[in-house]
Amino acid sequence: MRKAWLAAALLAIGTAAQAQSSITLYGRLDAGFEYMSGLPNTGYSASTSRLRAESGDFGTSLWGLKGVEDLGGGTKAVFQLEGSFSTTTGALGSSGSIWNRWATVGLANDKFGTFLLGRELFISNGLWDFDPFGQSAWSSASLVRGRNWPQSSNNVSYQSVKFGGFDVYGQYSLSNATSWNGNGTTSQGRADGLQLTYTTSLFQVRGLYDELRTVNGLLNNPFSASREYFAGLNVFLGQVKLQAVYQASRTSGMTGTSSGTPTTTDQEWAGVTWQATPAAALMGAVYHVNANNGGGNATIYSIGGSYNLSKRTLVDMQIATVRNSKGANFGLDANSAGNGGTTSSGYNENPLYGHSQSGVYVGMQHSF
């Protein structure tokens, strides 16, 4: 009898322990085919086109682990590990870093919010909720050359609970250098940001400010090291969601820059998502950017859609074109600034100055 009682007690303890903590493996695989015209030739003297297999056009292929341990009193210990990869080659999204997107540990409380330490997507990724195409390959990140996409290390972040429809998110990333903003001795400069969101059943508004510095602590590139100001609106009308955004990037200390090298950018976009059926969604958006100092302006026009074959699997499609002014060479993808064609660091897809670029992709995505 005593042995049976002891076995039952141990079983009860094991069951309780299992209920108090959990670990989840999750991921997303995205692959398809992409056709693009208006690409530069290798010498950047004429335009060409291509058809290729793609990974991540409709959403980054990724996998990760996240866990929760109940500490009692409404407090939980949490962690998350997440990395990106290519479904076409199997290569990691960042060479030598298996967890290039998330590597955090922290505490979450039902009343006071969540406090995290580690590597995260930078706070500028908060624009995702206001982009009809979810910051996919040809969308809001393209005309700011990836300014919305970074990850940051050495983070301290806090996400509040909702109070009266509001919630606050803040993030601070240490440079880890002997100079607070960074002095080139570490892999990143200081970065930080603050986000305020108000949500109702009819609409959602968000304001965001962030600062992203070079390894030397500078704010000298509107596309990678600058101060960013963002205001976004979502309007929920049954099966239809309307979205409108203003985004500005500002540098500091850029003097003597040549014509064609912008020091500021202003981007606006508007779009609509129609959930035609529980399985089918159609999206459309227009994105526009103005770059000062002769950097020109560009507009992306895009339509697309997705169809859910199941709760975990969908097929997707997007058609898009970018139109450049005479002094601009923005591409559909978030290419680095400069001339396209073959460069010292590889092949840059920026079109010829003043030229357009168009593309279409179809793909499949599975989440688990």
C-alpha atoms as one frame of an Amber mdcrd trajectory, in Angstrom:
protein
   0.000   0.000   0.000   2.834   2.388   0.937   4.569   1.754  -2.398   1.327
   2.411  -4.299   0.790   5.667  -2.370   4.387   6.765  -3.037   4.040   6.010
  -6.765   0.798   7.997  -6.945   2.415  10.941  -5.132   5.404  10.951  -7.488
   3.076  10.776 -10.473   1.076  13.727  -9.128   4.244  15.767  -8.577   5.463
  14.980 -12.102   2.096  15.937 -13.606   2.045  19.226 -11.678   5.591  20.063
 -12.745   4.675  19.387 -16.358   1.617  21.641 -16.097   3.716  24.477 -14.652
   6.203  24.657 -17.519   6.167  24.113 -21.266   8.481  24.276 -24.257   7.180
  24.845 -27.796   8.983  24.162 -31.065   7.634  26.346 -33.878   8.586  27.453
 -37.344   7.636  28.686 -40.784   8.813  27.569 -44.221   8.279  29.787 -47.250
   9.342  28.994 -50.809   8.266  29.693 -54.365   9.210  31.160 -57.733   9.923
  34.780 -58.590  10.188  36.638 -61.898  11.654  40.152 -61.971  12.352  42.581
 -64.817  14.255  45.857 -64.685  17.261  44.315 -62.984  20.673  45.782 -63.841
  23.167  43.835 -65.892  26.497  43.051 -64.253  28.133  46.209 -65.605  25.204
  48.473 -64.601  24.767  49.709 -68.168  21.460  48.085 -69.220  18.465  46.225
 -67.800  17.807  42.499 -67.745  15.397  39.997 -66.149  15.430  36.638 -64.418
  13.340  33.748 -63.082  14.528  32.179 -59.836  13.507  29.996 -56.919  12.956
  32.095 -53.807  12.747  31.687 -50.062  10.984  34.145 -47.784   9.268  36.493
 -50.234   5.938  36.304 -48.363   7.535  35.810 -44.945  10.907  34.871 -43.488
  11.547  31.145 -43.175  12.374  30.541 -39.515  12.341  28.104 -36.649  12.537
  28.506 -32.918  11.906  27.380 -29.368  10.015  29.222 -26.664   9.306  28.214
 -23.109   7.375  29.239 -20.021   7.834  28.238 -16.371   5.155  29.243 -13.870
   6.814  30.781 -10.799   3.544  31.477  -9.006   1.755  34.681  -8.151   1.090
  35.496 -11.796   4.809  35.528 -12.652   6.470  33.313 -15.249  10.024  32.788
 -16.436  10.139  32.932 -20.247  12.669  32.350 -22.993  12.736  32.421 -26.805
  15.272  31.258 -29.376  14.609  31.970 -33.063  16.666  31.844 -36.242  16.044
  32.364 -39.953  17.178  30.207 -42.876  16.726  29.713 -46.605  14.458  26.939
 -47.836  16.186  27.028 -51.237  19.670  26.269 -49.871  19.224  25.407 -46.184
  21.723  28.128 -45.264  21.359  30.132 -42.057  19.961  33.625 -42.420  23.047
  35.030 -40.715  26.378  33.286 -41.152  27.657  31.809 -37.899  24.514  32.688
 -35.918  21.873  30.033 -35.459  19.655  32.315 -33.318  19.985  35.527 -35.341
  16.448  36.819 -34.618  15.720  36.037 -30.953  17.761  34.809 -27.991  16.037
  36.127 -24.871  15.314  35.213 -21.282  13.112  37.158 -18.901  10.128  37.444
 -16.607   6.445  37.975 -17.434   3.801  39.076 -14.945   0.051  39.180 -15.527
  -0.223  42.664 -13.980   3.128  44.325 -14.682   4.128  43.120 -18.150   7.192
  41.395 -19.639  10.874  42.167 -19.080  13.434  40.557 -21.435  17.215  40.400
 -21.795  19.113  39.319 -24.924  18.891  39.572 -28.700  15.638  40.648 -30.371
  14.179  42.055 -33.529  14.791  45.800 -33.262  11.799  47.869 -32.181  11.416
  49.337 -35.697   9.910  45.969 -36.692   6.768  47.276 -34.953   5.819  48.710
 -38.343   4.868  45.146 -39.353   1.340  45.473 -37.929   0.571  48.415 -40.243
   1.841  47.044 -43.554  -0.740  45.171 -45.673   2.068  42.874 -46.868   3.554
  42.432 -43.393   6.974  43.807 -44.357   7.384  41.002 -46.885  10.047  41.211
 -49.575   8.362  43.915 -51.716   6.765  46.313 -49.260   7.479  49.040 -46.694
  11.092  47.990 -46.023  12.049  48.251 -49.714  11.976  52.046 -50.031  13.954
  52.541 -46.813  16.450  49.852 -47.857  15.782  47.536 -44.909  15.725  50.247
 -42.194  12.670  48.496 -40.653  14.237  45.023 -40.460  17.247  45.023 -38.094
  17.928  42.827 -35.112  19.811  44.159 -32.093  21.932  42.518 -29.423  22.596
  43.366 -25.759  18.926  44.311 -25.298  16.867  45.267 -22.304  13.180  45.483
 -23.245   9.815  45.950 -21.555   6.300  45.261 -22.869   3.439  46.495 -20.686
   0.054  44.872 -20.305  -2.906  46.682 -21.862  -4.443  49.442 -19.734  -7.507
  51.271 -21.016  -6.672  50.219 -24.563  -3.053  51.458 -24.322   0.165  49.477
 -24.203   3.809  50.587 -24.116   6.899  48.861 -25.453  10.452  50.053 -24.893
  13.821  48.679 -25.959  17.408  49.667 -25.151  20.458  48.056 -26.736  23.865
  48.617 -25.181  26.863  49.144 -27.449  29.065  47.218 -24.954  31.893  49.590
 -25.927  33.950  51.828 -23.627  32.175  54.735 -25.342  28.442  54.691 -24.551
  27.237  55.214 -28.139  29.933  52.955 -29.612  33.515  53.486 -30.780  34.125
  50.713 -33.303  35.427  48.183 -30.792  32.193  46.148 -30.652  29.775  44.726
 -33.193  27.077  47.384 -32.819  26.414  50.912 -31.643  23.774  51.982 -29.153
  20.147  51.551 -30.219  16.879  52.305 -28.457  13.223  53.053 -29.031   9.811
  53.642 -27.496   6.439  52.575 -28.885   2.928  53.555 -27.745  -0.169  51.794
 -29.110  -3.883  52.402 -28.570  -6.310  49.708 -29.717 -10.093  49.542 -29.919
 -12.455  47.230 -31.788 -12.734  49.837 -34.570  -9.185  51.150 -34.958  -5.574
  50.987 -33.777  -3.013  53.796 -33.704   0.711  53.541 -32.979   3.479  56.055
 -32.502   7.113  54.981 -32.500  10.472  56.670 -32.070  13.781  54.837 -32.383
  17.480  55.540 -32.737  19.899  53.190 -34.492  23.644  54.033 -34.465  26.691
  52.735 -36.309  29.404  50.748 -34.520  31.147  54.122 -34.088  28.072  55.686
 -32.488  27.107  57.833 -35.490  23.759  58.735 -37.048  25.064  59.143 -40.575
  22.833  57.095 -42.887  19.035  57.458 -43.231  18.805  53.807 -44.297  20.833
  52.206 -41.495  21.938  54.696 -38.808  19.368  57.359 -38.033  16.491  58.515
 -35.879  13.113  57.247 -36.993   9.632  58.699 -36.425   6.558  56.623 -37.195
   2.777  57.094 -36.974   0.422  54.351 -38.125  -3.335  53.755 -38.311  -5.337
  50.550 -38.740  -9.106  50.750 -39.269 -11.138  47.539 -38.838 -14.360  47.396
 -40.883 -15.550  43.824 -40.674 -13.796  41.875 -43.400 -11.827  44.950 -44.504
  -8.766  46.499 -42.865  -7.529  49.933 -43.983  -3.985  51.070 -43.192  -2.114
  54.364 -43.462   1.397  55.286 -42.291   3.913  58.123 -42.156   7.565  57.268
 -41.508  10.534  59.675 -41.366  14.268  59.003 -41.021  16.647  61.743 -39.845
  20.442  61.789 -39.570  22.758  64.002 -37.528  26.203  65.397 -38.274  26.240
  64.610 -42.007  28.139  67.560 -43.551  29.619  68.051 -47.007  27.587  65.224
 -48.523  27.559  65.087 -52.315  24.404  65.488 -54.359  22.473  62.247 -54.544
  23.445  61.207 -50.998  20.313  61.745 -48.891  20.427  62.781 -45.249  16.669
  62.386 -44.657  13.804  60.312 -46.056  10.037  60.594 -45.726   7.873  57.594
 -46.539   4.114  57.271 -46.690   1.981  54.296 -47.536  -1.660  53.254 -47.611
  -3.255  49.898 -48.182  -6.227  47.627 -47.759  -6.721  43.975 -46.826  -9.992
  42.232 -47.697 -10.628  38.933 -45.934 -12.963  37.758 -48.680 -13.553  34.363
 -47.041 -12.097  32.722 -43.920  -9.467  31.192 -46.233  -8.879  33.887 -48.881
  -7.367  37.350 -48.420  -6.603  40.040 -51.006  -4.189  42.940 -50.388  -3.251
  46.104 -52.171  -0.875  48.925 -51.235   0.955  51.997 -52.487   4.314  52.955
 -50.904   6.079  56.260 -51.617   9.429  57.682 -50.486  11.107  61.087 -50.868
  14.852  61.363 -50.265  16.417  64.815 -49.941  19.670  66.164 -51.382  18.977
  64.829 -54.868  18.151  61.313 -53.696  14.924  61.375 -55.691  11.600  59.686
 -55.009  10.006  56.350 -55.791   6.628  54.638 -55.588   5.757  50.947 -55.280
   2.337  49.742 -56.470   1.469  46.250 -55.292  -1.401  43.771 -55.238  -1.436
  40.230 -53.895  -3.284  37.595 -51.988  -3.153  34.381 -50.019  -5.332  31.299
 -49.725  -5.244  28.992 -46.719  -5.315  25.337 -47.695  -5.472  24.504 -43.980
  -4.796  26.188 -40.647  -1.060  25.760 -41.212  -0.560  25.870 -44.989  -1.232
  28.634 -47.510  -0.378  29.629 -51.057   0.486  33.233 -51.865   1.092  35.610
 -54.748   2.242  39.205 -55.217   2.599  41.488 -58.234   4.511  44.746 -57.788
   6.267  47.519 -59.663   8.491  50.373 -58.487   8.688  53.651 -60.395  11.734
  55.875 -59.830  12.264  59.560 -60.452  15.290  60.584 -62.517  17.674  60.675
 -59.530  16.444  57.519 -57.735  17.257  53.806 -58.086  15.113  52.107 -55.445
  14.336  48.450 -56.131  11.523  46.096 -55.172  13.854  44.359 -52.732  15.472
  46.192 -49.822  18.816  46.669 -51.551  21.669  48.665 -50.073  22.155  52.179
 -51.477  24.426  52.754 -54.454  24.839  51.540 -58.014  23.436  48.172 -58.950
  25.180  45.439 -60.895  28.324  43.648 -59.785  29.986  45.352 -56.827  32.849
  44.518 -54.475  30.383  42.814 -52.143  28.437  40.876 -54.799  25.446  41.646
 -57.023  23.237  44.637 -56.147  19.702  44.576 -57.621  19.141  48.352 -57.707
  17.757  49.301 -61.153  19.329  51.952 -63.356  18.650  55.490 -62.135  15.205
  56.655 -63.217  14.196  53.167 -64.368  11.368  50.992 -63.133  11.457  47.426
 -61.839   8.587  44.923 -61.817   8.044  41.443 -60.458   5.678  38.642 -59.624
   6.066  35.697 -57.280   3.974  32.704 -56.311   4.775  30.540 -53.344   3.725
  28.244 -50.557   4.092  28.673 -46.817   3.730  26.179 -43.984   3.777  26.978
 -40.263   4.182  24.539 -37.410
